[in-house]
């Protein structure tokens, strides 16, 4: 199993797999429906941050993987997250 290692400013290391990224990706699309119903500005702000973080991790995964099939799948996910982010910014 291929693991992507990401180090942030706090010197902690996060490890994620393509399977983990895909599950996160699916959850964010499901969560969008709840955000439409939500009146809580804090939850919506956190959702936007989560989308941005997901996009960053997907871009890192795209740069890290070498297999063309996986890169193609990740590229589709990046495009879809970008479109979702645009919708969220316009809607909320």
C-alpha positions as CSV (number, residue, x, y, z in Angstrom):
1,X,0.0,0.0,0.0
2,X,1.3,3.4,-1.0
3,X,1.2,6.1,1.8
4,X,1.6,9.8,1.2
5,X,3.4,11.6,4.0
6,X,2.7,15.2,4.6
7,X,4.4,17.4,7.1
8,X,2.7,20.6,8.2
9,X,4.0,23.7,10.1
10,X,3.6,22.0,13.4
11,X,6.1,19.3,12.5
12,X,3.6,16.6,12.9
13,X,3.3,14.0,10.1
14,X,0.0,13.0,8.5
15,X,-0.2,9.8,6.5
16,X,-3.0,9.2,4.0
17,X,-3.8,6.6,1.4
18,X,-5.7,6.9,-1.9
19,X,-8.5,4.9,-0.2
20,X,-8.6,7.4,2.7
21,X,-8.6,10.4,0.3
22,X,-11.5,8.8,-1.7
23,X,-13.6,8.2,1.5
24,X,-13.0,11.8,2.5
25,X,-13.9,13.0,-1.0
26,X,-17.2,11.1,-0.9
27,X,-18.0,12.4,2.7
28,X,-17.5,16.0,1.6
29,X,-20.0,15.7,-1.3
30,X,-22.5,14.1,1.1
31,X,-21.9,16.8,3.6
32,X,-22.8,19.5,1.1
33,X,-26.5,18.6,1.4
34,X,-26.3,19.1,5.1
35,X,-24.6,22.5,4.6
36,X,-27.5,23.6,2.4
37,X,-29.9,22.9,5.4
38,X,-27.5,24.3,8.0
39,X,-27.9,27.8,9.5
40,X,-24.7,27.5,11.5
41,X,-22.1,29.8,10.0
42,X,-19.3,28.1,12.0
43,X,-20.1,24.7,10.5
44,X,-20.2,26.2,7.0
45,X,-16.8,27.8,7.6
46,X,-15.3,24.5,8.8
47,X,-16.8,22.8,5.7
48,X,-15.1,25.3,3.4
49,X,-11.8,24.7,5.2
50,X,-12.2,21.0,4.9
51,X,-12.8,21.3,1.2
52,X,-9.6,23.4,0.8
53,X,-7.6,20.9,2.8
54,X,-8.9,18.0,0.8
55,X,-7.9,19.8,-2.4
56,X,-4.4,20.3,-1.1
57,X,-4.0,16.6,-0.2
58,X,-5.4,15.6,-3.6
59,X,-2.9,17.8,-5.4
60,X,-0.1,16.4,-3.3
61,X,-1.3,12.8,-4.1
62,X,-1.4,13.7,-7.8
63,X,2.2,14.9,-7.6
64,X,3.3,11.8,-5.6
65,X,1.7,9.0,-7.5
66,X,3.4,7.7,-10.7
67,X,0.8,5.3,-12.0
68,X,-1.2,7.0,-14.8
69,X,-4.5,5.3,-13.8
70,X,-4.3,6.6,-10.3
71,X,-3.2,10.1,-11.5
72,X,-6.2,10.2,-13.8
73,X,-8.6,9.2,-11.0
74,X,-7.1,11.9,-8.7
75,X,-7.3,14.5,-11.5
76,X,-11.0,13.8,-11.8
77,X,-11.4,14.2,-8.0
78,X,-9.5,17.5,-8.0
79,X,-11.7,18.8,-10.7
80,X,-14.9,17.8,-8.9
81,X,-13.7,19.3,-5.6
82,X,-12.9,22.5,-7.4
83,X,-16.4,22.6,-8.8
84,X,-17.9,21.8,-5.4
85,X,-15.9,24.6,-3.8
86,X,-17.1,27.1,-6.4
87,X,-20.7,26.0,-5.7
88,X,-20.2,26.4,-2.0
89,X,-18.6,29.8,-2.3
90,X,-21.5,31.1,-4.5
91,X,-24.2,29.5,-2.3
92,X,-23.0,30.3,1.2
